[in-house]
Amino acid sequence: MKKLLFLLLLIPGFLVAQKTTILKGTIKNNLNEPIEKVSIKFGNTGDVTDKDGNYSIRIPFNEEITLIFSHVSYRTFTKIITATSRNAIRYSPTLTLKTEELKEIVVKDIRKKAEGLTSIDANKAKNIIGPNAGVENILMTLPGVNNNNELSTQYNVRGGNFDENLVYVNGIEIYRPFLIRSGQQEGLSFINSNMVQNINFSAGGFQAKYGDKLSSVLDITYRKPTETATTIDASLLGASVTFEGQFLNNKLSTITGVRYRDNSLFVNSKQIETNFRPRFTDVQTFLSYDFSEKLSLNFLGNFSLNNYDYQPISRRTRFGTVANPLELIVFYSGQEKDKYLTLFGALSADYKITDDFTLTTTASRYNTQEEEHFDIAAAYNLGEVDANIGSQNFGEVDFSQGIGSQLNHARNDLDALISNIQVKGTIKNGETQWNFGAKYQQEDIKDRIREWEVIDSLGFSIRPPFHSSNNQPYAPFEGEITPYQNIRKDNNVAINRVSGFVQFNQRSFWNDHEVFYNVGIRAQNWTVTGNGIQSKSQTIISPRAQFAIKPNWEKDMLFRLSGGLYAQPPSYRELRNFDGDVNVNVKAQKSIHYVAGMDYSFKMWERPFKLTTEVYYKDLSDVNAYSIDNVRIRYRADNLTTAFATGIDLRLNGEFVPGSDSWVSLGYLKTEENIDNRGFIARPSDQRIKFGILFQDYVPNLPDLKAYLNLVYNTGVPGGAPAYADVYRFQERLRDYKRADLGVSYIFVDANKQFSTGWLSKFKELSAGLELFNMFDIQNSITNTWVRDVYSKTQFGIPNYMTGRVLNFKVGMTF
C-alpha cells in the first residue's frame, strides 16, 4: 500500500517534468562581472540570481514564452524562447546599465579613481573608429597620449617616448621587437582586444607595484570564459577569429585568438608608388585550470610573424609655399625584405593561502628573431616649380636645385631572449592592504649590424661628416669612395636584473571625508656584460606615494596627489649609440613626478557627465637623449642631458546625445632638454597642444544604426635633423596633425536584441559597417627626408606624408 501511494505521488511530478525543461545561466554586465538579484520571470514563474549571477527556472516544453530580465540598476531585457528539447537549456545574457554613465571610460570603484587609474570598457575599446582598432586606439583619444602616425600602435605619454611605457598582460610585462623603424612594419599590437576583460591606464604618478619606466602604465587582464563562443571580425584590412569555452567540468577555461593584418589599403594611399605585400600573423592563447578554490594554473602564449616585403618604385612630393613651391621626384630600384618572429610564453600559479593572503608565481620567456635586409637605390631631382599662372609651363619643374642619388644597404640581424621569474603577494586586513614582490630577469641579446649609405650629388660622392681630405671640385680626389654612413658591429650583450617592491595601501575617514593613500618603494640592481666588457653593478631606489580625498560634499568630487622618484634602468636599445657601439655603463634615466588631479561628476541636461583634470611636472636627470625617425629611436647612450615636462590634461565625458557617451580631450604639454649644457631646446616629443573629440550618435528612429566620429588636432612636433647634424641647428617643426575618421555601423544582433527563430537566432552578436579614414584627405607628415641643394649647400626637409583617404568595410559576429 505504501509503495502504491509513493508511485501515485511521483506521477504528477513525472508529468510536469515531461511538459517542462530547465533553463539556467549566468547573467553579467558589460565588464563581464556577475549581477546579483536579477529577476527572471515569465507569467507567474520566476527566479532571482545569486551572488555569482546564476539562475535556474523551469519553462514549458515546445511553447513560446517571453522571459523578462530586470534589475533596479540595469535596463530591462526581454527574450522570446521556445524550448525544442527536453535537455537543459543554457542562456546567459549581458545586461546594460540604465544610465550607461561614462560607459566608454568606466571607473569600476572609487579606489581606482584614487589611484589615478582610468578604467576603460573593453567592449568599447575594440569598436572605436581608427586605423589600428583596439586598446591603443582608444588610449590615443585621451589627453596626454599622443601619436602622429596612424600606422603605428606606439604612443608618447606626457613628453616621453615609445620605450618609456609599461605594458602588462595578466601581470606579465610585454616587450616589442627591437629593429622596427616604421609604423607600417609593426602590423599587429600584442594586445588582442577580443580577449580583453579589464583595461587600466595611468599617465603618470603610478604606484610602486608597477615597474621601472618613466612615463605610463597600461595594465591589461585577459578574461576567463564562462561559456562557449566564437567571434569573427573581418574587414579589408584583415580578419580575426577568437574561440572561448570551458571544459573538464568547467575547471579548464580557454580563449584563443588568431589574427591576420594587411596594411596594403593604407600604404597604397600614400605618396610613394610601391609593390608592397605586408603579412602580419598572430596567434595567442590564455588557458586557466582551477585545481581547487585556492589554486589555479594559468598559461599565456603568443606567436607572431611579420613579413614585410617592400619594393618602392617612385615618389613625387610637392611642398614649400604658394609663392615658392618646390617638388621632389625620386625613382627607386631595389627592395626591402624584413622578418620579425616573436615567441612568448608565461606560466603562472595563483594560490589563495587564506581569504586575505594570496600569492602569484610567474615564469615567462620572450624571444624575438629579427631580420632587416634591404638594398634600395634612389635617384632624385629637387626643383623649383613654375608658379606663374600665365606661363605655359605652369605647375612644372623649370629649375633643378639638387640632383643626386643615394644607395642604402642593410643586413641587420638580431636575436633577443628575455627570461624571468617573479613572485607577487597581497595581504589584506580590513581596509589595509600590503603588496609585495620580487623578480629576477636575464636578457641575452645578439645583434649583428651591417648598414651603410652612399650619397652622390652631381657626380661627387659626399664624404662622411667631418671628412677633411675632400676638396672637390677644385682638386681631384683620388681616394676610395667612402660611405656617408657605415656601421659594422657585432654586439653580444647580457643583462642580469634583480628587482622588488613593497607597497602599503590604506582607506580611512577624516571626519566625514573618505581618504585613500598608498606608499611604496621599488629597487632594482643590474649588471651589463657586452662585447667582453662588464659594467659595474648599479642600483636604483624608487619611492612613490599617492593620496586622495573624497570630501563629504553635496557635489561629487575627488582630489588626488601623487608622485615620486621614477627610474628607468637601460634596456639594450638605450645602451647602443648612433654608431652601434654599446656603452655598458649607461645609468638609469630618472624623473621626479608631481601630479595633482580632480574628478568632478555632475549632471547636465539631466544626463551624467564627468570632468577630469590633471596638472603635472616631471624633472628629468641623467637623460639619454635620442632622435626619432618614424618609430625608430636612436640613443646617444651618454646620460649627458637634463630635461623637464610640464602640462595640463582635461577630459569631459558624458551623454552629449541621450543614451550615447562621447568625450572631449584637451592637453597642453611643454617638454625641453638641455644637451651638454648648451641650453634648452624642444624634445622630439614636444607636442604642445592636443585636442580630440570622440562623438557617438545614433538615428533616433533607428537606434541600431550608430555613427562614430573621431577628430584629432595636434600641433607639430620637431621635424628632426639630418644624420650626424647638430640638432640645435634644426628646430623647425612639422606641420600640425589634423585627422577625422568616421564610422557607421548597423547592429543586427546584440545582448539587447536577440532572436529565437530565423537565421539571426544563430548569432549572439552581429554587426556590419563602413569606416572612412582621414575623411578630409589631409596630408599629415611624421618625419622629413633630407635632400641637399647643390647651390646653397643647405638641406631641405621634405615631409614624408602619411595615409590619405581610405574606405574600409567590416563585419563582426559572435555565435
C-alpha positions in Angstrom: 0.0 0.0 0.0 2.9 2.4 0.9 4.6 1.7 -2.5 1.4 2.4 -4.4 0.9 5.7 -2.5 4.5 6.6 -3.3 4.0 5.9 -7.0 0.9 8.0 -7.1 2.8 10.9 -5.6 5.5 10.6 -8.2 3.1 10.6 -11.2 2.3 14.4 -11.1 6.0 15.3 -10.8 6.8 13.0 -13.7 4.1 14.5 -15.9 5.3 18.0 -15.1 8.9 17.0 -16.0 7.7 15.7 -19.3 6.0 19.0 -20.1 8.8 21.3 -18.9 12.6 21.7 -19.2 15.2 23.6 -17.2 16.5 27.0 -18.3 19.6 28.2 -16.5 22.5 30.5 -17.0 24.8 33.3 -15.6 23.9 37.0 -16.0 26.7 39.5 -16.3 27.3 43.1 -17.2 29.5 44.7 -19.9 32.6 44.3 -17.7 32.0 40.5 -17.5 31.0 40.8 -13.8 28.2 38.7 -12.4 25.0 40.6 -11.4 23.2 39.6 -8.2 19.4 39.9 -7.6 18.4 40.0 -11.3 14.7 39.0 -11.6 13.9 36.4 -14.3 10.2 36.0 -14.9 7.6 34.6 -17.3 4.0 34.7 -16.2 3.8 33.8 -12.5 7.1 31.8 -12.6 10.5 33.2 -11.9 13.8 33.2 -10.1 16.5 35.7 -8.8 20.2 35.4 -9.5 22.6 34.6 -6.7 25.8 36.5 -5.9 27.6 34.7 -8.8 24.8 35.8 -11.2 23.4 32.2 -11.6 19.7 31.4 -12.0 17.6 28.3 -12.8 13.9 28.0 -13.7 11.5 25.6 -15.4 9.9 26.6 -18.6 7.2 24.8 -20.7 8.4 22.4 -23.4 7.6 23.3 -27.1 5.8 26.5 -26.2 6.8 30.1 -27.0 7.3 32.2 -23.8 8.6 35.7 -23.2 11.3 36.0 -20.5 11.8 39.3 -18.7 15.2 40.0 -17.1 15.0 43.1 -14.8 17.2 44.8 -12.2 17.0 48.2 -10.5 20.3 49.3 -12.0 20.1 47.8 -15.4 17.9 48.1 -18.5 15.1 45.6 -18.6 15.7 42.9 -21.2 13.2 40.6 -22.9 13.9 37.3 -24.7 11.4 35.1 -26.6 12.3 31.4 -26.2 10.8 28.2 -27.4 12.2 25.0 -25.8 12.5 22.4 -28.5 14.5 19.9 -26.4 13.8 18.3 -23.0 17.5 18.7 -22.2 18.5 21.6 -20.0 18.9 24.9 -21.9 21.6 27.5 -21.0 21.1 31.2 -21.7 23.4 33.9 -20.3 22.5 37.4 -21.4 24.5 40.6 -20.7 22.7 43.5 -19.2 23.4 47.2 -19.8 23.4 49.9 -17.1 20.3 52.1 -17.3 22.3 55.3 -17.2 25.3 54.0 -19.1 27.2 56.6 -17.1 30.7 57.1 -18.7 30.3 53.7 -20.3 33.3 54.2 -22.6 35.6 55.1 -19.7 34.1 53.3 -16.6 35.7 53.6 -13.3 34.9 50.3 -11.5 35.3 51.7 -8.0 36.4 54.8 -6.2 39.7 53.1 -5.2 40.8 53.1 -8.9 39.9 56.8 -9.1 42.0 57.5 -6.0 44.9 55.6 -7.6 44.8 57.8 -10.7 43.8 54.8 -12.9 41.5 55.2 -15.9 39.4 52.0 -16.4 38.2 51.5 -20.0 35.3 49.4 -21.1 36.9 46.5 -23.1 33.8 46.1 -25.3 34.0 49.7 -26.4 37.8 49.7 -26.9 37.5 47.5 -30.0 34.7 49.4 -31.5 36.2 52.9 -31.5 36.9 54.1 -35.1 40.6 54.3 -36.1 43.2 52.7 -38.4 44.5 50.5 -35.6 41.4 49.3 -33.9 42.0 48.1 -30.4 43.2 49.2 -27.0 45.9 51.6 -28.1 43.4 53.3 -30.4 41.2 54.4 -27.5 44.3 55.4 -25.5 45.2 57.9 -28.2 41.8 59.7 -27.6 42.9 60.6 -24.1 44.7 63.8 -23.3 48.5 63.5 -22.7 48.7 60.5 -25.0 50.0 61.3 -28.5 50.8 59.6 -31.8 51.0 61.3 -35.2 51.5 58.0 -37.0 48.2 56.2 -37.9 50.2 53.1 -39.0 51.7 52.6 -35.5 50.3 51.5 -32.2 53.1 53.1 -30.3 52.3 56.2 -28.3 54.0 59.0 -26.3 52.7 60.0 -22.9 53.4 63.4 -21.4 56.7 64.1 -23.2 58.1 60.5 -23.0 59.0 58.3 -25.9 57.8 54.8 -27.0 60.3 53.0 -24.8 59.0 54.6 -21.6 55.6 52.9 -21.4 55.0 49.8 -19.3 52.5 47.3 -20.8 51.3 44.3 -18.7 49.0 41.4 -19.7 47.8 39.4 -16.7 50.6 40.9 -14.6 53.3 40.0 -17.1 55.4 42.7 -18.8 55.2 42.7 -22.6 58.0 43.6 -25.0 58.1 44.6 -28.6 60.6 43.9 -31.5 63.8 46.0 -31.5 64.6 46.7 -35.2 61.2 48.0 -36.4 61.8 51.5 -37.8 58.5 52.5 -39.4 54.8 52.1 -38.3 53.9 50.2 -41.5 56.2 47.4 -40.4 54.5 46.9 -37.0 51.4 45.1 -38.2 49.7 44.0 -35.0 49.8 45.1 -31.4 50.5 42.3 -28.9 47.1 43.0 -27.2 44.2 41.1 -28.8 41.2 43.3 -27.9 38.8 40.4 -28.4 40.4 38.6 -25.4 40.5 41.5 -23.0 38.4 41.8 -19.9 39.8 44.8 -18.0 41.9 47.8 -19.1 43.5 50.2 -16.6 45.8 53.1 -17.6 47.9 55.6 -15.7 49.6 58.5 -17.5 52.0 59.3 -14.6 52.5 59.1 -10.9 51.7 55.4 -10.8 52.1 53.0 -7.9 55.2 51.2 -6.7 53.7 47.8 -7.6 54.3 48.7 -11.3 57.7 48.5 -12.9 60.6 50.8 -13.6 59.7 53.1 -16.5 59.4 56.9 -16.8 56.0 57.6 -18.4 52.9 55.4 -18.1 51.3 52.0 -17.3 48.9 50.0 -19.4 47.5 47.1 -17.3 45.5 44.5 -19.3 43.7 41.5 -18.0 42.6 38.7 -20.3 39.3 37.1 -19.4 38.5 33.6 -18.2 35.5 32.4 -20.4 32.3 31.2 -18.7 30.6 29.9 -21.9 31.4 28.7 -25.3 31.5 31.3 -28.1 33.3 32.1 -31.4 33.9 35.7 -32.5 34.8 36.5 -36.1 35.8 40.0 -37.3 36.7 40.7 -40.9 37.5 43.8 -43.0 39.5 44.9 -46.0 42.4 45.3 -43.5 42.4 41.7 -42.2 40.5 39.3 -40.1 40.5 37.6 -36.6 38.9 34.6 -35.1 38.5 34.1 -31.3 37.3 30.9 -29.7 36.5 30.6 -26.0 34.9 28.0 -23.7 35.1 25.8 -20.6 36.0 22.1 -20.4 36.7 19.3 -17.9 33.7 20.1 -15.7 34.4 23.9 -16.0 37.8 23.5 -14.4 39.6 24.4 -17.6 38.8 27.7 -19.4 40.5 28.6 -22.7 40.4 31.6 -25.0 42.4 31.6 -28.3 42.7 34.3 -30.9 44.1 34.2 -34.5 44.7 37.5 -36.3 45.8 38.5 -39.8 46.6 42.0 -40.9 47.3 43.6 -44.3 48.1 47.3 -44.4 48.1 47.5 -48.2 45.0 49.5 -48.2 46.7 52.3 -46.2 50.1 52.1 -47.9 48.6 52.3 -51.4 47.1 55.6 -50.4 50.5 57.1 -49.7 52.6 59.3 -52.0 55.1 56.6 -52.8 54.3 54.1 -55.5 55.3 50.7 -54.4 55.0 47.0 -54.8 54.0 46.2 -51.3 52.9 43.0 -49.6 52.8 43.1 -45.8 51.7 40.0 -44.0 51.2 40.1 -40.3 50.0 37.0 -38.4 49.4 36.5 -34.7 48.2 33.6 -32.5 47.5 34.0 -28.8 46.0 31.7 -26.2 45.2 32.0 -22.5 44.5 28.8 -20.5 43.4 28.6 -16.9 42.9 25.4 -14.9 41.3 25.5 -11.4 42.6 22.7 -9.2 40.6 24.0 -6.3 39.1 27.2 -5.0 42.5 28.1 -3.7 44.9 27.0 -6.5 44.8 27.8 -10.2 47.4 27.4 -13.0 47.5 29.8 -16.0 49.3 29.9 -19.3 49.6 32.8 -21.7 51.3 32.2 -25.1 51.9 34.2 -28.2 53.3 33.5 -31.7 53.7 36.5 -34.0 55.2 36.6 -37.5 55.6 39.8 -39.5 56.8 39.5 -43.1 57.4 42.9 -44.7 58.2 42.9 -48.4 58.6 46.4 -49.8 59.7 47.5 -53.3 59.4 51.3 -53.8 59.0 52.5 -57.4 58.7 56.3 -57.4 57.8 59.2 -55.3 56.5 62.7 -56.1 56.2 65.3 -53.2 55.3 68.9 -53.6 56.0 71.2 -50.7 57.1 74.8 -49.9 54.9 77.9 -50.1 52.5 79.2 -52.7 55.0 81.8 -53.8 57.9 79.4 -53.9 56.7 75.8 -54.5 59.3 73.0 -54.7 59.0 69.4 -55.9 60.9 66.3 -55.1 60.9 63.5 -57.7 62.5 60.2 -56.8 62.9 57.0 -58.8 63.8 53.8 -56.8 65.3 50.4 -57.6 65.9 47.6 -55.2 63.8 46.2 -52.4 63.4 45.6 -48.6 62.7 42.2 -47.0 62.1 42.2 -43.3 61.0 39.4 -41.0 60.1 39.7 -37.3 59.3 36.5 -35.4 58.4 36.7 -31.8 57.6 33.9 -29.4 56.2 34.4 -25.9 55.2 32.0 -23.1 54.3 32.6 -19.5 53.2 30.1 -16.8 51.7 31.3 -13.6 50.2 29.9 -10.4 47.7 31.7 -8.2 47.5 30.3 -4.6 45.0 31.6 -2.1 46.6 30.8 1.2 43.7 32.4 3.2 40.9 34.7 2.2 43.2 37.6 2.9 46.6 36.3 1.7 47.3 35.4 -1.9 50.5 34.6 -3.8 51.2 34.5 -7.6 54.3 33.0 -9.1 55.1 33.6 -12.8 57.8 32.3 -15.1 58.0 33.7 -18.6 60.2 33.8 -21.7 60.2 36.1 -24.7 62.2 35.5 -27.8 62.4 37.8 -30.9 64.3 36.9 -34.1 64.5 39.8 -36.5 66.0 40.3 -40.0 66.2 43.6 -41.6 67.6 43.3 -45.2 67.4 46.0 -47.8 69.2 47.4 -50.9 67.5 50.5 -52.2 68.9 52.9 -54.7 67.2 56.3 -55.2 67.8 58.9 -57.9 66.3 62.3 -57.0 65.6 65.7 -58.5 64.8 68.7 -56.3 63.4 71.5 -58.4 61.6 74.8 -58.4 58.0 74.7 -59.7 56.8 77.4 -62.1 54.3 79.4 -60.1 53.5 81.9 -62.8 49.8 81.3 -63.7 50.2 82.8 -67.2 53.2 80.6 -68.0 52.9 77.7 -70.5 54.9 75.6 -68.0 52.7 76.5 -65.0 52.9 73.7 -62.4 56.0 72.1 -63.9 59.6 72.0 -62.6 61.6 74.6 -64.5 64.8 74.7 -62.5 66.7 71.9 -60.6 68.3 72.9 -57.3 69.6 69.5 -56.4 70.3 66.3 -58.4 71.8 63.2 -56.9 71.4 59.7 -55.7 71.9 57.5 -52.7 72.2 53.8 -52.0 71.1 52.3 -48.7 72.2 48.8 -47.7 71.5 46.8 -44.6 71.9 43.2 -43.4 70.9 43.6 -39.8 70.1 40.5 -37.7 69.0 40.4 -34.0 68.2 37.6 -31.6 67.0 38.5 -28.1 66.0 36.2 -25.3 64.4 37.6 -22.2 63.6 35.2 -19.3 62.3 36.0 -15.8 60.7 34.6 -12.8 58.7 36.6 -10.2 56.6 36.2 -7.1 53.9 38.7 -6.0 51.8 38.7 -2.9 48.8 40.5 -1.4 47.8 40.7 2.3 44.6 42.3 3.3 43.3 43.3 6.7 40.1 45.2 6.5 40.8 48.5 4.7 44.5 47.9 4.9 46.5 46.1 2.2 50.1 45.2 1.6 51.5 44.4 -1.8 55.0 42.9 -2.3 57.0 41.2 -5.0 60.4 40.1 -6.2 61.7 39.4 -9.7 64.8 38.0 -11.4 65.3 38.7 -15.1 68.0 37.7 -17.6 68.4 39.2 -21.0 70.6 37.8 -23.8 70.9 39.9 -27.0 72.9 39.0 -30.1 73.0 41.9 -32.6 74.7 41.9 -36.0 74.7 45.3 -37.7 75.8 45.8 -41.3 74.5 49.1 -42.6 75.8 51.7 -44.9 74.8 54.6 -47.1 76.4 56.2 -50.1 75.3 59.7 -51.2 76.1 61.2 -54.6 75.4 64.8 -55.6 76.0 65.8 -59.2 78.6 63.1 -59.7 80.5 63.8 -56.5 80.4 61.2 -53.7 79.7 63.0 -50.5 82.2 62.2 -47.8 81.3 61.3 -44.2 80.8 64.2 -41.8 84.0 65.8 -40.6 85.9 64.4 -43.5 88.7 66.9 -44.3 90.5 65.4 -47.3 87.9 66.1 -50.0 88.5 69.4 -51.9 86.4 68.6 -54.9 85.8 70.1 -57.4 88.8 72.3 -57.0 91.2 69.4 -56.6 90.6 65.8 -57.8 90.0 63.2 -55.1 91.9 60.0 -55.8 90.9 58.0 -52.7 88.4 55.3 -52.4 84.7 56.0 -52.2 83.8 56.2 -48.6 80.2 55.7 -47.4 78.5 58.7 -45.8 77.4 56.4 -43.0 78.9 53.0 -42.3 78.1 50.8 -39.2 79.6 47.3 -38.8 79.2 45.9 -35.4 78.7 42.6 -33.6 77.2 43.1 -30.2 76.7 40.3 -27.7 75.1 41.8 -24.6 73.8 40.1 -21.4 71.9 41.9 -18.7 71.0 40.4 -15.3 68.4 42.2 -13.2 67.0 41.7 -9.7 64.1 43.9 -8.6 61.5 44.1 -5.9 58.8 46.3 -4.3 56.7 46.7 -1.2 53.6 48.9 -1.0 51.1 49.8 1.7 47.5 50.8 0.9 45.0 52.3 3.3 41.4 53.5 3.2 40.1 55.5 6.1 38.0 58.5 7.1 39.0 62.0 8.1 35.9 63.4 9.9 33.2 62.6 7.2 35.7 62.7 4.3 36.9 59.5 2.7 40.7 59.3 2.4 42.9 56.9 0.4 46.7 56.7 0.3 49.4 54.3 -0.6 53.2 54.5 0.0 55.7 52.1 -1.7 59.2 51.7 -2.7 60.9 49.8 -5.6 64.5 48.8 -6.0 66.4 47.3 -8.9 70.0 46.1 -9.3 71.5 45.3 -12.7 74.8 44.3 -14.4 75.6 44.5 -18.1 78.2 42.4 -19.9 78.8 43.4 -23.5 81.5 42.7 -26.1 83.8 41.4 -23.3 83.2 44.4 -21.1 81.4 44.2 -17.8 79.7 47.1 -16.2 79.7 48.0 -12.6 76.7 46.7 -10.6 74.2 49.6 -10.4 71.2 50.0 -8.1 68.3 52.4 -8.2 65.7 53.1 -5.4 62.3 54.4 -6.4 60.0 55.7 -3.6 56.4 56.6 -4.7 53.2 57.8 -2.9 49.6 58.7 -3.6 47.0 60.5 -1.6 43.3 61.1 -2.5 40.4 62.5 -0.6 36.7 62.4 -1.4 35.0 65.2 0.5 31.6 64.7 2.0 30.1 67.4 -0.1 26.9 67.8 -2.0 29.0 67.9 -5.2 30.6 64.6 -6.2 34.3 65.5 -6.3 37.6 63.7 -5.6 41.0 65.2 -5.3 44.3 63.4 -5.5 48.1 64.0 -5.3 50.8 61.5 -6.4 54.5 61.5 -7.2 57.8 60.0 -6.5 61.2 59.2 -8.0 60.9 57.1 -11.1 64.0 55.5 -12.6 64.4 53.5 -15.9 67.4 51.2 -16.0 68.7 51.0 -19.5 67.5 48.4 -22.0 69.7 47.2 -24.8 68.3 49.9 -27.1 69.4 52.6 -24.7 72.9 51.1 -24.3 73.5 51.3 -28.1 74.5 54.7 -29.6 74.2 56.1 -33.1 77.2 54.3 -34.3 76.1 50.9 -32.9 78.7 50.9 -30.1 77.5 49.6 -26.7 78.2 51.6 -23.5 77.7 49.1 -20.7 77.9 51.8 -18.1 74.9 53.8 -19.1 73.0 54.9 -16.0 69.3 54.8 -15.3 67.3 57.8 -16.5 65.5 59.5 -13.6 62.3 61.5 -13.3 60.6 63.1 -10.4 56.8 63.2 -10.9 54.5 65.7 -9.4 50.8 65.1 -10.3 47.6 66.8 -9.0 44.2 65.8 -10.2 40.5 66.3 -9.7 37.4 64.3 -10.8 34.0 66.1 -10.8 30.9 64.2 -11.6 27.7 66.1 -12.3 24.5 66.2 -14.3 23.8 68.5 -17.2 20.6 68.3 -19.2 19.5 65.6 -16.7 22.3 63.4 -18.0 25.6 62.3 -16.4 28.9 64.0 -17.1 32.4 63.9 -15.6 35.2 66.4 -15.8 38.7 65.1 -15.1 41.7 67.5 -14.7 45.3 66.7 -14.0 48.3 69.0 -13.9 51.8 67.6 -13.8 55.5 68.4 -13.8 58.4 66.0 -14.4 62.0 66.8 -13.6 64.3 64.5 -15.6 68.0 63.9 -14.9 70.7 61.5 -16.4 68.6 61.7 -19.6 69.7 59.6 -22.5 69.0 61.9 -25.4 67.6 60.4 -28.6 66.4 61.0 -32.1 63.2 59.6 -33.7 62.7 58.6 -37.3 59.2 57.3 -37.7 59.1 54.8 -34.8 62.8 54.1 -34.8 64.6 55.6 -31.7 68.4 56.0 -31.6 70.0 57.0 -28.3 73.2 58.9 -27.6 74.0 56.5 -24.7 75.8 59.1 -22.6 73.4 60.4 -19.9 74.6 64.0 -20.5 71.2 65.6 -20.8 68.7 67.1 -18.4 65.1 67.8 -19.3 61.6 68.6 -18.0 58.0 68.1 -19.0 55.0 70.1 -17.7 51.4 70.4 -18.7 47.7 70.0 -18.0 45.2 67.4 -19.2 41.4 67.9 -19.3 38.7 65.4 -20.3 35.0 65.8 -20.3 32.9 62.7 -20.7 29.1 62.4 -20.8 25.9 61.9 -22.7 26.0 64.7 -25.2 23.4 62.6 -27.0 21.0 60.8 -24.7 22.0 57.2 -24.1 25.3 57.5 -26.1 28.5 58.7 -24.5 31.1 60.9 -26.1 34.1 62.9 -24.8 36.3 65.9 -25.4 40.0 65.9 -24.6 42.3 68.8 -24.3 46.0 68.7 -23.4 48.9 71.2 -23.2 52.5 69.9 -23.0 55.9 71.6 -22.9 59.0 69.4 -22.8 62.5 70.6 -23.4 66.0 69.2 -22.9 69.5 70.6 -22.3 72.2 68.6 -24.0 75.8 69.1 -22.8 74.7 72.4 -21.1 74.1 74.1 -24.4 70.7 75.4 -23.5 67.1 74.1 -23.6 65.6 73.0 -26.9 62.3 71.2 -27.7 62.5 67.4 -27.2 61.4 65.2 -30.2 58.1 64.5 -28.3 57.2 68.2 -27.7 53.5 68.0 -28.7 52.3 71.4 -27.4 48.6 71.2 -28.0 46.3 68.2 -28.3 42.6 68.4 -28.9 40.4 65.4 -29.6 36.7 64.6 -29.9 35.1 61.2 -29.9 31.5 61.6 -30.7 28.9 58.8 -30.8 25.4 59.1 -32.1 22.5 57.0 -33.4 19.4 57.6 -35.6 16.5 58.4 -33.2 14.0 56.3 -35.1 16.6 53.6 -35.9 18.8 53.3 -32.7 20.6 50.2 -34.1 22.2 52.5 -36.8 25.2 54.0 -35.0 27.8 56.6 -36.0 31.3 57.2 -34.6 33.3 60.3 -35.3 36.9 60.6 -34.1 38.6 64.1 -34.5 42.2 64.8 -33.6 44.2 68.0 -33.8 47.9 68.0 -32.7 50.3 70.8 -33.1 53.5 69.9 -35.0 56.5 68.2 -33.3 60.1 69.0 -34.1 61.0 67.6 -37.6 64.3 66.1 -36.6 67.7 66.7 -38.2 69.9 65.0 -40.9 72.2 62.2 -39.8 75.2 63.5 -37.8 73.8 67.1 -37.9 73.7 69.4 -34.9 70.1 69.2 -33.6 70.5 72.7 -32.2 70.5 74.0 -35.8 67.4 72.1 -36.9 64.5 73.1 -34.7 61.8 73.6 -37.3 58.5 71.8 -36.6 56.4 69.6 -38.8 53.0 70.9 -39.9 50.1 70.4 -37.5 48.5 67.0 -37.4 44.7 67.0 -38.3 42.6 64.0 -38.8 38.9 62.9 -38.9 37.7 59.3 -39.0 34.1 58.4 -39.5 32.4 55.0 -38.9 28.8 53.9 -39.5 27.6 50.5 -38.3 24.3 48.7 -38.0 23.6 46.3 -35.1 21.7 43.3 -36.3 22.1 41.3 -33.0 23.5 42.2 -29.6 22.9 41.5 -25.9 19.7 43.6 -26.0 18.4 42.4 -29.4 18.1 38.6 -29.6 16.1 36.3 -32.0 14.7 32.9 -31.3 13.8 32.0 -34.9 15.3 32.6 -38.3 19.0 32.9 -39.4 19.7 35.7 -36.9 18.9 33.4 -34.0 22.3 31.7 -34.6 24.2 34.8 -33.5 24.8 36.3 -30.1 26.2 39.5 -31.9 26.2 40.6 -35.5 27.1 44.0 -36.9 28.3 45.4 -40.2 29.6 48.9 -41.2 31.8 51.2 -43.1 34.8 53.2 -42.0 36.1 56.3 -43.7 39.6 57.1 -42.5 41.1 60.6 -43.0 37.7 61.7 -44.4 39.0 65.2 -45.5 42.2 63.7 -47.1 44.5 65.9 -45.1 48.2 65.4 -45.8 49.9 64.8 -42.5 53.6 64.1 -42.1 55.5 62.2 -39.4 59.2 62.7 -40.5 61.4 64.5 -43.0 63.5 63.3 -45.8 66.6 65.5 -46.0 67.9 66.5 -49.5 70.9 68.7 -50.4 70.7 71.8 -52.5 74.0 71.7 -54.5 73.9 75.5 -55.0 73.3 76.8 -51.4 74.8 73.8 -49.7 71.7 73.7 -47.5 69.5 70.7 -46.8 65.7 70.7 -47.3 63.4 68.8 -45.0 60.9 67.2 -47.4 57.8 65.9 -45.4 57.0 62.2 -45.6 53.3 62.3 -45.8 51.1 59.7 -44.1 48.0 57.9 -45.5 45.3 59.6 -47.5 41.5 59.0 -47.5 40.7 55.3 -47.2 37.3 53.5 -47.1 37.0 50.2 -45.3 34.2 47.7 -44.9 34.0 45.5 -41.8 31.7 42.8 -40.3 31.7 41.3 -36.8 29.9 38.3 -35.4 29.7 36.1 -32.3 27.9 32.8 -32.1 
